[in-house]
Amino acid sequence: MRKMLLMVSLLTLAGCGPALQWHKPNTSAEAVQLDAKECRVAARDEAFRENFLYGPPFYSFPSYGPRGLRHWRDPFYDPFFAREMREQSLQDFCLRARGYQLVPMSKQPEPQQGAPS
């Protein structure tokens, strides 16, 4: 019960923060979208491979990977949610490795205009 209360509290507080977006200086919106798509596809593929190698994504089969049999003792463990969380983590890592940062939407620096001649 305490875990559930803590999760609800954290999710409530997380919803109060500013909206964030990925930003990299001197990068067009099309390039940001292309990089985000490439990272999303790579993260999805890697998360699927990890999930398949370390245990099938079914509730009826045991997993003998790095997690061991932990999820058989934990009634709140959900392999589908764990894969989604891993996918998000990999996508964030990919974008950070490409030089992007998460910034609040309202504080995004404006592109600099060239000086008039």
All heavy atoms as an XYZ file, in Angstrom:
949
protein
N       0.829     -1.191      0.000
C       0.000      0.000      0.000
C       0.871      1.251      0.000
O       0.541      2.225     -0.650
C      -0.929     -0.050      1.216
C      -1.928      1.059      1.236
S      -3.012      0.871     -0.184
C      -4.096      2.201      0.056
N       1.981      1.202      0.735
C       2.871      2.362      0.780
C       3.486      2.627     -0.583
O       3.651      3.778     -0.975
C       3.978      2.136      1.806
C       3.505      2.202      3.217
C       4.644      2.014      4.166
N       4.173      1.894      5.529
C       4.945      1.693      6.554
N       6.247      1.572      6.381
N       4.435      1.591      7.749
N       3.846      1.554     -1.300
C       4.412      1.726     -2.638
C       3.412      2.415     -3.560
O       3.774      3.288     -4.338
C       4.812      0.378     -3.231
C       6.064     -0.211     -2.663
C       6.409     -1.507     -3.371
C       7.628     -2.154     -2.786
N       7.979     -3.394     -3.471
N       2.173      1.997     -3.459
C       1.141      2.570     -4.318
C       0.939      4.045     -4.004
O       0.819      4.869     -4.907
C      -0.170      1.795     -4.163
C      -1.226      2.230     -5.142
S      -0.761      1.910     -6.839
C      -1.283      0.230     -6.964
N       0.903      4.389     -2.732
C       0.739      5.780     -2.326
C       1.920      6.628     -2.786
O       1.737      7.753     -3.271
C       0.577      5.872     -0.807
C       0.308      7.264     -0.231
C      -0.966      7.848     -0.816
C       0.214      7.194      1.280
N       3.119      6.087     -2.676
C       4.307      6.796     -3.132
C       4.262      7.020     -4.641
O       4.582      8.111     -5.130
C       5.567      6.014     -2.740
C       6.882      6.632     -3.180
C       7.100      7.978     -2.502
C       8.022      5.684     -2.879
N       3.868      5.997     -5.392
C       3.778      6.131     -6.851
C       2.761      7.183     -7.254
O       3.017      7.997     -8.133
C       3.390      4.793     -7.482
C       4.539      3.904     -7.805
S       5.690      4.716     -8.869
C       5.429      3.816    -10.339
N       1.606      7.184     -6.619
C       0.580      8.170     -6.938
C       1.085      9.575     -6.623
O       0.890     10.513     -7.408
C      -0.730      7.856     -6.179
C      -1.713      8.999     -6.285
C      -1.343      6.571     -6.702
N       1.775      9.733     -5.515
C       2.313     11.044     -5.140
C       3.348     11.515     -6.149
O       3.337     12.682     -6.572
C       2.963     10.982     -3.757
O       2.031     10.589     -2.799
N       4.244     10.620     -6.552
C       5.274     10.991     -7.514
C       4.688     11.339     -8.876
O       5.117     12.292     -9.517
C       6.297      9.869     -7.643
C       7.220      9.669     -6.455
C       8.115      8.458     -6.672
C       8.056     10.901     -6.203
N       3.720     10.573     -9.316
C       3.094     10.864    -10.602
C       2.338     12.190    -10.567
O       2.314     12.927    -11.546
C       2.165      9.726    -11.009
C       2.859      8.430    -11.409
C       1.838      7.331    -11.661
C       3.719      8.643    -12.639
N       1.725     12.492     -9.451
C       1.022     13.760     -9.313
C       2.003     14.924     -9.374
O       1.763     15.912    -10.064
C       0.244     13.803     -7.986
O      -0.662     12.696     -7.954
C      -0.518     15.102     -7.839
N       3.122     14.794     -8.674
C       4.122     15.858     -8.692
C       4.803     15.976    -10.047
O       5.146     17.076    -10.482
C       5.164     15.620     -7.607
C       4.679     15.804     -6.171
C       5.776     15.409     -5.200
C       4.248     17.233     -5.931
N       5.003     14.870    -10.722
C       5.654     14.900    -12.029
C       4.805     15.640    -13.053
O       5.331     16.274    -13.968
C       5.934     13.483    -12.510
N       3.511     15.597    -12.917
C       2.632     16.279    -13.847
C       2.611     17.792    -13.662
O       2.078     18.511    -14.494
N       3.211     18.283    -12.587
C       3.190     19.716    -12.307
C       4.361     20.460    -12.931
O       4.402     21.679    -12.877
C       3.208     19.954    -10.790
S       1.769     19.277     -9.959
N       5.326     19.768    -13.481
C       6.517     20.413    -14.029
C       6.249     21.037    -15.386
O       5.213     20.826    -16.013
N       7.209     21.832    -15.875
C       7.050     22.457    -17.180
C       7.189     21.421    -18.306
O       7.841     20.392    -18.137
C       8.198     23.473    -17.226
C       9.244     22.885    -16.344
C       8.488     22.174    -15.250
N       6.599     21.713    -19.438
C       6.734     20.846    -20.602
C       8.164     20.949    -21.126
O       8.737     22.035    -21.194
C       5.742     21.259    -21.674
N       8.748     19.807    -21.474
C      10.130     19.777    -21.932
C      10.197     19.329    -23.384
O       9.305     18.642    -23.881
C      10.950     18.810    -21.072
C      11.024     19.106    -19.581
C      11.738     17.979    -18.848
C      11.736     20.423    -19.337
N      11.269     19.737    -24.046
C      11.511     19.275    -25.406
C      13.013     19.148    -25.619
O      13.804     19.758    -24.906
C      10.905     20.222    -26.434
C      11.570     21.571    -26.510
C      10.914     22.455    -27.544
O       9.829     22.165    -28.019
N      11.564     23.537    -27.892
N      13.393     18.343    -26.597
C      14.802     18.160    -26.905
C      15.287     19.349    -27.721
O      14.620     19.797    -28.649
C      15.007     16.866    -27.682
C      14.786     15.658    -26.842
C      13.685     14.848    -26.852
C      15.657     15.129    -25.844
N      13.829     13.849    -25.924
C      15.036     13.989    -25.292
C      16.903     15.500    -25.366
C      15.622     13.232    -24.298
C      17.485     14.735    -24.370
C      16.851     13.618    -23.846
N      16.469     19.852    -27.378
C      17.027     21.018    -28.058
C      18.521     20.829    -28.267
O      19.229     20.337    -27.390
C      16.780     22.286    -27.236
C      17.429     23.497    -27.819
N      16.961     24.106    -28.952
C      18.519     24.191    -27.429
C      17.737     25.137    -29.238
N      18.697     25.209    -28.330
N      18.980     21.222    -29.445
C      20.405     21.233    -29.765
C      20.662     22.531    -30.527
O      19.948     22.838    -31.484
C      20.751     20.022    -30.627
C      22.212     19.902    -30.985
C      22.432     18.641    -31.797
C      23.865     18.506    -32.234
N      24.047     17.303    -33.068
N      21.640     23.315    -30.086
C      21.885     24.596    -30.754
C      22.176     24.419    -32.247
O      22.804     23.443    -32.658
C      23.114     25.153    -30.026
C      23.187     24.418    -28.738
C      22.554     23.090    -28.972
N      21.720     25.371    -33.012
C      21.956     25.421    -34.467
C      21.452     24.175    -35.188
O      22.112     23.648    -36.075
C      23.448     25.631    -34.755
C      23.977     26.891    -34.113
O      23.280     27.896    -34.037
N      25.198     26.839    -33.628
N      20.295     23.681    -34.787
C      19.693     22.505    -35.415
C      18.260     22.847    -35.807
O      17.518     23.425    -35.024
C      19.689     21.309    -34.444
O      21.018     21.092    -33.981
C      19.207     20.055    -35.128
N      17.904     22.493    -37.038
C      16.548     22.779    -37.511
C      15.550     21.814    -36.885
O      15.911     20.748    -36.368
C      16.493     22.654    -39.041
O      16.693     21.313    -39.424
N      14.283     22.191    -36.948
C      13.219     21.346    -36.390
C      13.143     20.011    -37.130
O      12.870     18.971    -36.514
C      11.880     22.072    -36.474
N      13.406     20.017    -38.434
C      13.372     18.774    -39.206
C      14.483     17.830    -38.764
O      14.276     16.617    -38.660
C      13.508     19.068    -40.714
C      12.333     19.808    -41.310
C      12.404     21.317    -41.064
O      13.514     21.841    -40.804
O      11.348     21.958    -41.117
N      15.668     18.377    -38.481
C      16.784     17.545    -38.028
C      16.495     16.954    -36.648
O      16.831     15.804    -36.378
C      18.074     18.357    -37.996
N      15.854     17.734    -35.788
C      15.493     17.238    -34.452
C      14.497     16.085    -34.585
O      14.642     15.048    -33.928
C      14.910     18.367    -33.584
C      14.363     17.822    -32.279
C      15.955     19.441    -33.319
N      13.510     16.246    -35.439
C      12.516     15.191    -35.630
C      13.147     13.935    -36.221
O      12.815     12.817    -35.830
C      11.384     15.676    -36.523
C      10.486     16.687    -35.857
C       9.398     17.192    -36.790
O       9.412     16.932    -37.988
N       8.458     17.933    -36.225
N      14.068     14.104    -37.165
C      14.738     12.957    -37.784
C      15.596     12.217    -36.765
O      15.557     10.978    -36.680
C      15.597     13.413    -38.964
C      16.331     12.306    -39.712
C      15.325     11.357    -40.356
C      17.252     12.904    -40.754
N      16.370     12.962    -35.965
C      17.191     12.322    -34.932
C      16.320     11.613    -33.894
O      16.645     10.509    -33.453
C      18.081     13.352    -34.237
C      19.282     13.758    -35.081
O      19.600     13.028    -36.044
O      19.895     14.802    -34.774
N      15.223     12.243    -33.499
C      14.326     11.628    -32.518
C      13.728     10.337    -33.073
O      13.614      9.335    -32.351
C      13.224     12.595    -32.123
N      13.367     10.338    -34.346
C      12.796      9.130    -34.957
C      13.834      8.015    -35.030
O      13.536      6.869    -34.713
C      12.270      9.443    -36.354
C      11.629      8.259    -37.025
C      11.084      8.591    -38.390
C      10.471      7.346    -39.008
N       9.991      7.606    -40.353
N      15.068      8.361    -35.439
C      16.124      7.351    -35.515
C      16.406      6.749    -34.137
O      16.569      5.542    -33.997
C      17.394      7.952    -36.094
C      17.303      8.271    -37.572
C      18.530      8.995    -38.090
O      19.473      9.263    -37.300
O      18.560      9.295    -39.294
N      16.453      7.602    -33.120
C      16.709      7.113    -31.765
C      15.546      6.273    -31.251
O      15.760      5.263    -30.570
C      16.968      8.290    -30.820
S      18.603      9.033    -31.033
N      14.319      6.660    -31.590
C      13.145      5.906    -31.153
C      13.157      4.501    -31.760
O      12.899      3.511    -31.072
C      11.876      6.661    -31.531
C      10.606      6.032    -31.015
C       9.375      6.907    -31.209
N       9.275      7.543    -32.509
C       9.463      8.861    -32.731
N       9.771      9.660    -31.742
N       9.348      9.366    -33.938
N      13.495      4.403    -33.049
C      13.528      3.099    -33.719
C      14.646      2.233    -33.147
O      14.442      1.051    -32.851
C      13.684      3.287    -35.245
C      14.000      1.975    -35.927
C      12.427      3.910    -35.832
N      15.830      2.820    -32.950
C      16.952      2.063    -32.401
C      16.649      1.595    -30.977
O      16.961      0.461    -30.609
C      18.220      2.909    -32.427
N      16.033      2.454    -30.177
C      15.697      2.098    -28.791
C      14.645      0.994    -28.758
O      14.745      0.060    -27.955
C      15.200      3.329    -28.043
N      13.655      1.087    -29.632
C      12.620      0.052    -29.679
C      13.215     -1.302    -30.043
O      12.932     -2.319    -29.404
C      11.545      0.434    -30.704
C      10.399     -0.558    -30.760
C       9.545     -0.381    -31.980
N      10.361     -0.675    -33.145
C      10.205     -0.090    -34.338
N       9.282      0.814    -34.519
N      10.977     -0.412    -35.346
N      14.111     -1.316    -31.042
C      14.727     -2.571    -31.455
C      15.602     -3.161    -30.353
O      15.572     -4.363    -30.094
C      15.554     -2.359    -32.725
C      14.700     -2.029    -33.937
O      13.461     -2.232    -33.871
O      15.256     -1.554    -34.945
N      16.388     -2.308    -29.700
C      17.277     -2.798    -28.641
C      16.478     -3.308    -27.440
O      16.809     -4.348    -26.872
C      18.238     -1.701    -28.212
C      19.215     -2.121    -27.154
C      20.159     -3.229    -27.589
O      20.387     -3.406    -28.798
O      20.665     -3.940    -26.704
N      15.435     -2.590    -27.052
C      14.611     -3.030    -25.928
C      13.932     -4.361    -26.249
O      13.824     -5.231    -25.382
C      13.573     -1.971    -25.581
N      13.511     -4.543    -27.493
C      12.897     -5.812    -27.890
C      13.916     -6.947    -27.811
O      13.620     -8.017    -27.295
C      12.328     -5.713    -29.298
C      11.742     -7.012    -29.785
C      10.502     -7.429    -29.350
C      12.450     -7.820    -30.652
C       9.962     -8.629    -29.773
C      11.931     -9.025    -31.079
C      10.685     -9.431    -30.648
N      15.141     -6.683    -28.313
C      16.178     -7.726    -28.263
C      16.509     -8.094    -26.818
O      16.655     -9.265    -26.487
C      17.433     -7.260    -28.993
C      17.375     -7.469    -30.488
C      18.730     -7.244    -31.110
N      19.163     -5.869    -31.012
C      18.870     -4.921    -31.890
N      18.128     -5.209    -32.941
N      19.307     -3.688    -31.739
N      16.655     -7.085    -25.958
C      16.958     -7.361    -24.552
C      15.845     -8.173    -23.906
O      16.106     -9.115    -23.168
C      17.140     -6.054    -23.779
C      18.427     -5.349    -24.063
C      18.543     -4.050    -23.296
O      17.625     -3.725    -22.509
O      19.552     -3.364    -23.479
N      14.615     -7.822    -24.178
C      13.478     -8.517    -23.587
C      13.401     -9.952    -24.094
O      13.078    -10.866    -23.345
C      12.188     -7.763    -23.913
C      11.054     -8.166    -23.014
O      11.262     -8.469    -21.857
N       9.859     -8.158    -23.545
N      13.703    -10.155    -25.356
C      13.644    -11.487    -25.931
C      14.783    -12.357    -25.411
O      14.596    -13.531    -25.119
C      13.698    -11.405    -27.452
C      13.584    -12.738    -28.125
C      12.368    -13.382    -28.189
C      14.697    -13.351    -28.676
C      12.250    -14.613    -28.803
C      14.592    -14.587    -29.283
C      13.370    -15.220    -29.355
N      15.985    -11.777    -25.268
C      17.136    -12.555    -24.820
C      17.034    -12.956    -23.358
O      17.465    -14.028    -22.976
C      18.427    -11.754    -25.036
C      18.857    -11.572    -26.480
C      20.072    -10.652    -26.544
C      19.171    -12.909    -27.125
N      16.487    -12.067    -22.524
C      16.488    -12.314    -21.091
C      15.157    -12.820    -20.578
O      14.897    -12.841    -19.408
C      16.901    -11.057    -20.338
C      18.268    -10.589    -20.729
C      18.500     -9.275    -21.057
C      19.330    -11.476    -20.776
C      19.761     -8.848    -21.420
C      20.588    -11.060    -21.136
C      20.804     -9.745    -21.461
O      22.044     -9.330    -21.818
N      14.299    -13.204    -21.449
C      13.024    -13.768    -21.035
C      11.942    -13.354    -21.996
O      11.874    -12.197    -22.403
N      11.111    -14.267    -22.418
C      10.039    -13.927    -23.343
C       9.035    -12.982    -22.688
O       8.892    -12.978    -21.470
C       9.401    -15.270    -23.676
C       9.823    -16.176    -22.588
C      11.115    -15.670    -22.046
N       8.368    -12.174    -23.480
C       7.440    -11.198    -22.921
C       6.083    -11.785    -22.563
O       5.050    -11.240    -22.899
C       7.302    -10.184    -24.053
C       7.488    -10.988    -25.282
C       8.491    -12.059    -24.923
N       6.078    -12.943    -21.922
C       4.829    -13.571    -21.535
C       4.853    -13.803    -20.034
O       5.898    -14.004    -19.438
C       4.640    -14.914    -22.244
C       4.695    -14.800    -23.735
C       5.754    -15.336    -24.443
C       3.703    -14.126    -24.423
C       5.810    -15.221    -25.816
C       3.751    -14.010    -25.791
C       4.810    -14.550    -26.489
N       3.703    -13.819    -19.429
C       3.620    -14.042    -17.998
C       3.823    -15.510    -17.628
O       4.167    -15.830    -16.518
C       2.257    -13.583    -17.468
C       2.112    -12.093    -17.451
C       1.379    -11.431    -18.416
C       2.719    -11.346    -16.461
C       1.250    -10.067    -18.398
C       2.601     -9.976    -16.425
C       1.866     -9.341    -17.399
O       1.754     -7.984    -17.370
N       3.618    -16.413    -18.568
C       3.602    -17.824    -18.218
C       4.973    -18.484    -18.217
O       5.114    -19.596    -17.753
C       2.685    -18.576    -19.186
O       3.134    -18.389    -20.504
N       6.011    -17.828    -18.742
C       7.326    -18.454    -18.819
C       8.291    -17.759    -17.866
O       8.308    -16.544    -17.766
C       7.880    -18.367    -20.239
C       7.041    -19.098    -21.234
C       6.322    -18.406    -22.179
C       6.974    -20.486    -21.219
C       5.542    -19.069    -23.099
C       6.200    -21.153    -22.140
C       5.482    -20.453    -23.084
N       9.136    -18.521    -17.182
C      10.110    -17.895    -16.274
C      11.239    -17.251    -17.052
O      11.534    -17.629    -18.175
C      10.611    -19.066    -15.439
C      10.415    -20.250    -16.297
C       9.188    -19.978    -17.117
N      11.898    -16.269    -16.452
C      13.038    -15.599    -17.040
C      14.275    -15.958    -16.231
O      14.296    -15.832    -15.020
C      12.803    -14.091    -17.005
O      13.979    -13.437    -17.383
N      15.321    -16.391    -16.904
C      16.554    -16.749    -16.227
C      17.668    -15.772    -16.573
O      18.825    -16.101    -16.487
C      16.967    -18.172    -16.590
C      15.977    -19.183    -16.110
C      15.062    -19.755    -16.966
C      15.932    -19.533    -14.766
C      14.131    -20.675    -16.518
C      15.006    -20.445    -14.306
C      14.116    -21.011    -15.190
O      13.198    -21.910    -14.726
N      17.341    -14.575    -16.993
C      18.334    -13.568    -17.344
C      18.840    -12.838    -16.121
O      18.779    -13.347    -15.000
N      19.369    -11.624    -16.303
C      19.925    -10.857    -15.192
C      18.904    -10.569    -14.093
O      19.272    -10.383    -12.943
C      20.368     -9.561    -15.837
C      20.400     -9.799    -17.279
C      19.505    -10.948    -17.571
N      17.620    -10.533    -14.452
C      16.595    -10.271    -13.437
C      16.330    -11.511    -12.594
O      15.705    -11.426    -11.552
C      15.299     -9.828    -14.103
C      15.389     -8.517    -14.815
C      14.027     -8.072    -15.272
N      13.371     -9.048    -16.107
C      13.261     -8.986    -17.419
N      13.783     -7.986    -18.059
N      12.624     -9.898    -18.093
N      16.761    -12.669    -13.085
C      16.490    -13.909    -12.365
C      15.000    -14.176    -12.318
O      14.284    -13.897    -13.266
N      14.539    -14.702    -11.216
C      13.127    -14.997    -11.068
C      12.440    -13.966    -10.186
O      11.422    -14.246     -9.575
C      12.942    -16.403    -10.485
C      13.367    -17.525    -11.414
C      13.298    -18.854    -10.702
C      12.494    -17.542    -12.652
N      12.989    -12.775    -10.116
C      12.452    -11.727     -9.251
C      10.984    -11.449     -9.546
O      10.188    -11.281     -8.649
C      13.260    -10.450     -9.429
C      12.689     -9.280     -8.688
C      13.438     -8.010     -9.095
N      12.755     -6.854     -8.627
C      11.717     -6.278     -9.222
N      11.256     -6.768    -10.335
N      11.140     -5.221     -8.729
N      10.628    -11.390    -10.816
C       9.265    -10.995    -11.144
C       8.229    -12.050    -10.766
O       7.046    -11.772    -10.776
C       9.146    -10.614    -12.614
C       9.392    -11.738    -13.559
N      10.654    -12.092    -13.963
C       8.540    -12.572    -14.176
C      10.570    -13.096    -14.810
N       9.307    -13.403    -14.955
N       8.665    -13.272    -10.426
C       7.691    -14.261     -9.966
C       7.310    -14.008     -8.511
O       6.274    -14.429     -8.045
C       8.252    -15.668    -10.115
C       8.293    -16.080    -11.542
C       9.375    -16.111    -12.345
C       7.187    -16.476    -12.343
N       9.021    -16.516    -13.608
C       7.681    -16.748    -13.633
C       5.826    -16.637    -12.105
C       6.865    -17.165    -14.667
C       5.014    -17.056    -13.145
C       5.536    -17.319    -14.407
N       8.194    -13.311     -7.768
C       7.895    -13.009     -6.377
C       7.256    -11.639     -6.219
O       6.692    -11.333     -5.188
C       9.191    -13.054     -5.562
C       9.768    -14.442     -5.478
C      10.961    -14.471     -4.547
N      12.015    -13.560     -4.919
C      13.053    -13.853     -5.696
N      13.170    -15.057     -6.178
N      13.971    -12.965     -5.979
N       7.379    -10.780     -7.212
C       6.873     -9.415     -7.124
C       5.555     -9.315     -7.889
O       5.549     -9.363     -9.124
C       7.902     -8.451     -7.709
C       7.522     -7.001     -7.518
O       6.438     -6.738     -6.966
O       8.299     -6.136     -7.926
N       4.442     -9.171     -7.212
C       3.155     -9.132     -7.921
C       2.965     -7.853     -8.739
O       2.093     -7.805     -9.594
C       2.124     -9.207     -6.797
C       2.834     -8.685     -5.602
C       4.281     -9.060     -5.768
N       3.791     -6.824     -8.518
C       3.637     -5.575     -9.261
C       4.545     -5.494    -10.475
O       4.532     -4.515    -11.188
C       3.908     -4.369     -8.341
C       2.932     -4.273     -7.222
C       3.320     -4.569     -5.928
C       1.608     -3.912     -7.455
C       2.420     -4.485     -4.892
C       0.704     -3.843     -6.422
C       1.100     -4.126     -5.137
N       5.384     -6.513    -10.707
C       6.289     -6.498    -11.852
C       5.504     -6.741    -13.134
O       4.713     -7.674    -13.231
C       7.380     -7.563    -11.694
C       8.342     -7.556    -12.850
C       9.339     -6.598    -12.923
C       8.238     -8.473    -13.874
C      10.218     -6.565    -13.980
C       9.112     -8.455    -14.944
C      10.094     -7.496    -14.995
O      10.955     -7.463    -16.067
N       5.719     -5.901    -14.118
C       5.051     -6.022    -15.406
C       6.114     -5.991    -16.496
O       6.752     -4.956    -16.709
C       4.066     -4.869    -15.586
C       3.293     -4.949    -16.883
O       3.488     -5.914    -17.644
O       2.505     -4.031    -17.152
N       6.351     -7.097    -17.199
C       7.417     -7.118    -18.201
C       7.172     -6.154    -19.353
O       8.114     -5.632    -19.925
C       7.446     -8.563    -18.677
C       6.164     -9.154    -18.261
C       5.685     -8.383    -17.081
N       5.931     -5.887    -19.689
C       5.642     -4.961    -20.778
C       5.999     -3.529    -20.367
O       6.596     -2.789    -21.131
C       4.176     -5.053    -21.181
C       3.802     -6.422    -21.671
C       3.035     -7.257    -20.900
C       4.238     -6.874    -22.901
C       2.690     -8.521    -21.342
C       3.915     -8.136    -23.357
C       3.135     -8.969    -22.577
N       5.652     -3.150    -19.146
C       5.981     -1.822    -18.654
C       7.497     -1.671    -18.495
O       8.057     -0.631    -18.798
C       5.276     -1.551    -17.327
C       5.528     -0.183    -16.778
C       5.011      0.928    -17.411
C       6.297     -0.008    -15.639
C       5.244      2.198    -16.917
C       6.536      1.256    -15.136
C       6.006      2.367    -15.774
N       8.169     -2.727    -18.028
C       9.620     -2.685    -17.874
C      10.286     -2.458    -19.221
O      11.252     -1.701    -19.329
C      10.113     -3.977    -17.231
N       9.774     -3.091    -20.263
C      10.343     -2.899    -21.605
C      10.112     -1.481    -22.093
O      10.993     -0.874    -22.698
C       9.733     -3.901    -22.568
C      10.341     -3.824    -23.946
C       9.825     -4.912    -24.829
N       9.449     -4.324    -26.093
C       8.690     -4.894    -26.979
N       8.182     -6.068    -26.763
N       8.398     -4.292    -28.096
N       8.946     -0.924    -21.832
C       8.676      0.457    -22.235
C       9.599      1.436    -21.509
O      10.092      2.389    -22.110
C       7.224      0.819    -21.960
C       6.244      0.146    -22.881
C       4.810      0.470    -22.539
O       4.582      1.398    -21.742
O       3.917     -0.196    -23.073
N       9.830      1.194    -20.230
C      10.728      2.064    -19.472
C      12.157      1.959    -20.007
O      12.867      2.954    -20.122
C      10.691      1.706    -17.985
C       9.361      1.994    -17.323
S       8.901      3.725    -17.364
C      10.130      4.408    -16.295
N      12.583      0.752    -20.336
C      13.927      0.556    -20.890
C      14.036      1.242    -22.250
O      15.049      1.852    -22.576
C      14.228     -0.935    -21.000
C      15.567     -1.260    -21.566
C      16.691     -0.781    -20.674
N      17.958     -1.203    -21.249
C      19.083     -0.545    -21.098
N      19.129      0.537    -20.355
N      20.180     -0.980    -21.665
N      12.994      1.151    -23.053
C      12.986      1.795    -24.362
C      13.121      3.308    -24.224
O      13.886      3.941    -24.956
C      11.690      1.435    -25.085
C      11.610      1.920    -26.502
C      10.355      1.445    -27.193
O       9.881      0.332    -26.906
O       9.837      2.199    -28.027
N      12.404      3.897    -23.279
C      12.492      5.345    -23.056
C      13.893      5.734    -22.594
O      14.439      6.745    -23.029
C      11.454      5.790    -22.029
C      11.420      7.279    -21.810
C      11.015      8.040    -23.067
O      10.065      7.662    -23.734
N      11.720      9.090    -23.377
N      14.482      4.924    -21.734
C      15.829      5.186    -21.249
C      16.849      5.145    -22.388
O      17.735      5.996    -22.481
C      16.192      4.159    -20.175
O      17.538      4.238    -19.837
N      16.727      4.160    -23.265
C      17.630      4.056    -24.407
C      17.452      5.215    -25.376
O      18.428      5.730    -25.931
C      17.408      2.724    -25.131
C      17.878      1.480    -24.389
C      17.328      0.235    -25.060
C      19.390      1.441    -24.323
N      16.220      5.648    -25.579
C      15.964      6.778    -26.471
C      16.572      8.058    -25.901
O      17.209      8.826    -26.628
C      14.469      6.959    -26.693
C      14.151      8.077    -27.654
C      12.655      8.242    -27.866
O      11.858      7.467    -27.364
N      12.294      9.251    -28.618
N      16.409      8.283    -24.612
C      17.008      9.458    -23.974
C      18.527      9.420    -24.092
O      19.162     10.434    -24.384
C      16.605      9.536    -22.501
C      15.137      9.855    -22.313
O      14.460     10.202    -23.302
O      14.665      9.751    -21.169
N      19.119      8.244    -23.872
C      20.567      8.114    -23.980
C      21.044      8.438    -25.392
O      22.047      9.141    -25.586
C      20.999      6.697    -23.587
C      22.462      6.452    -23.789
C      23.385      6.926    -22.873
C      22.914      5.756    -24.889
C      24.736      6.715    -23.055
C      24.261      5.542    -25.085
C      25.180      6.019    -24.170
N      20.335      7.931    -26.388
C      20.705      8.167    -27.780
C      20.690      9.658    -28.108
O      21.616     10.180    -28.723
C      19.754      7.395    -28.699
S      20.033      7.659    -30.462
N      19.634     10.353    -27.689
C      19.539     11.781    -27.988
C      20.589     12.585    -27.238
O      21.182     13.519    -27.787
C      18.131     12.291    -27.676
C      17.072     11.846    -28.680
C      15.681     12.111    -28.152
C      17.285     12.531    -30.016
N      20.861     12.219    -26.004
C      21.925     12.914    -25.255
C      23.287     12.675    -25.893
O      24.128     13.563    -25.937
C      21.927     12.471    -23.792
C      20.771     13.000    -23.000
C      20.869     12.602    -21.528
N      19.607     12.709    -20.849
C      19.061     13.840    -20.420
N      19.682     14.973    -20.633
N      17.899     13.837    -19.812
N      23.513     11.466    -26.394
C      24.781     11.152    -27.057
C      24.948     11.961    -28.342
O      26.074     12.244    -28.748
C      24.860      9.662    -27.361
N      23.863     12.357    -28.959
C      23.921     13.176    -30.169
C      24.017     14.667    -29.859
O      24.004     15.486    -30.761
C      22.695     12.907    -31.038
C      22.704     11.516    -31.618
C      21.522     11.286    -32.516
N      21.537      9.919    -33.023
C      20.955      9.541    -34.141
N      20.311     10.425    -34.876
N      21.017      8.299    -34.524
N      24.061     15.017    -28.588
C      24.261     16.410    -28.208
C      23.004     17.175    -27.848
O      23.050     18.398    -27.690
N      21.889     16.498    -27.688
C      20.633     17.166    -27.342
C      20.505     17.300    -25.824
O      21.077     16.517    -25.074
C      19.436     16.380    -27.874
C      19.293     16.462    -29.371
C      19.913     15.539    -30.197
C      18.544     17.474    -29.964
C      19.797     15.610    -31.573
C      18.414     17.555    -31.338
C      19.043     16.617    -32.133
O      18.925     16.700    -33.488
N      19.735     18.294    -25.401
C      19.421     18.498    -23.998
C      17.920     18.716    -23.870
O      17.294     19.285    -24.760
C      20.127     19.726    -23.445
C      21.615     19.622    -23.382
C      22.234     20.902    -22.830
O      21.630     21.958    -22.895
N      23.422     20.777    -22.289
N      17.367     18.300    -22.734
C      15.965     18.585    -22.447
C      15.885     19.974    -21.839
O      16.542     20.265    -20.844
C      15.397     17.561    -21.465
C      14.833     16.294    -22.069
C      14.377     15.352    -20.965
C      13.704     16.578    -23.013
N      15.102     20.836    -22.466
C      14.934     22.198    -21.961
C      13.440     22.496    -21.866
O      12.634     21.953    -22.626
C      15.617     23.241    -22.877
C      17.116     23.022    -22.906
C      15.057     23.198    -24.281
N      13.053     23.367    -20.935
C      11.647     23.776    -20.885
C      11.256     24.493    -22.169
O      12.053     25.229    -22.748
C      11.590     24.721    -19.685
C      12.792     24.398    -18.876
C      13.830     23.922    -19.839
N      10.046     24.272    -22.621
C       9.610     24.864    -23.885
C       9.651     26.393    -23.851
O       9.982     27.023    -24.827
C       8.210     24.388    -24.241
C       8.157     22.954    -24.634
S       6.487     22.470    -25.029
C       6.707     21.968    -26.712
N       9.323     26.988    -22.716
C       9.275     28.441    -22.647
C      10.665     29.061    -22.591
O      10.839     30.226    -22.922
C       8.484     28.888    -21.416
O       9.100     28.379    -20.251
N      11.684     28.293    -22.184
C      13.026     28.844    -22.038
C      13.950     28.441    -23.172
O      15.150     28.583    -23.082
C      13.633     28.408    -20.716
C      12.920     28.987    -19.529
C      13.649     28.683    -18.264
C      12.904     29.316    -17.097
N      13.599     29.133    -15.832
N      13.411     27.938    -24.260
C      14.245     27.550    -25.381
C      14.849     28.799    -26.011
O      14.145     29.750    -26.321
C      13.430     26.797    -26.424
C      14.244     26.423    -27.645
C      13.392     25.796    -28.717
O      12.206     25.631    -28.535
N      13.998     25.466    -29.811
N      16.179     28.815    -26.226
C      16.790     29.990    -26.845
C      16.304     30.168    -28.274
O      16.118     29.203    -28.999
C      18.281     29.700    -26.799
C      18.441     28.323    -26.275
C      17.109     27.803    -25.869
N      16.081     31.407    -28.633
C      15.643     31.723    -29.990
C      16.837     31.612    -30.935
O      17.968     31.920    -30.572
C      15.073     33.148    -30.047
C      13.814     33.309    -29.244
C      12.660     32.515    -29.809
O      12.572     32.406    -31.050
O      11.869     31.991    -29.020
N      16.609     31.183    -32.201
C      17.702     31.148    -33.156
C      18.214     32.576    -33.392
O      17.421     33.510    -33.508
C      17.094     30.561    -34.416
C      15.682     30.255    -34.110
C      15.370     30.686    -32.725
N      19.524     32.718    -33.467
C      20.103     34.033    -33.669
C      19.966     34.458    -35.117
O      20.249     33.687    -36.021
C      21.567     34.036    -33.242
C      21.735     33.743    -31.762
C      23.204     33.732    -31.356
O      24.057     33.961    -32.172
N      23.435     33.464    -30.094
N      19.550     35.679    -35.305
C      19.416     36.250    -36.643
C      20.731     36.880    -37.035
O      21.464     37.409    -36.217
C      18.295     37.297    -36.657
C      16.945     36.768    -36.247
C      16.381     35.799    -37.259
O      16.699     35.853    -38.429
N      15.570     34.857    -36.792
N      21.039     36.810    -38.307
C      22.254     37.454    -38.792
C      22.127     38.967    -38.701
O      21.048     39.545    -38.791
N      23.246     39.644    -38.499
C      23.243     41.110    -38.386
C      22.929     41.709    -39.753
O      23.464     41.267    -40.770
C      24.592     41.589    -37.884
N      22.043     42.722    -39.799
C      21.729     43.344    -41.090
C      22.948     44.074    -41.630
O      23.719     44.671    -40.900
C      20.597     44.314    -40.774
C      20.592     44.475    -39.291
C      21.300     43.299    -38.707
N      23.108     44.011    -42.930
C      24.248     44.678    -43.573
C      23.913     46.069    -44.003
O      22.881     46.409    -44.415
C      24.714     43.909    -44.785
O      25.106     42.620    -44.411
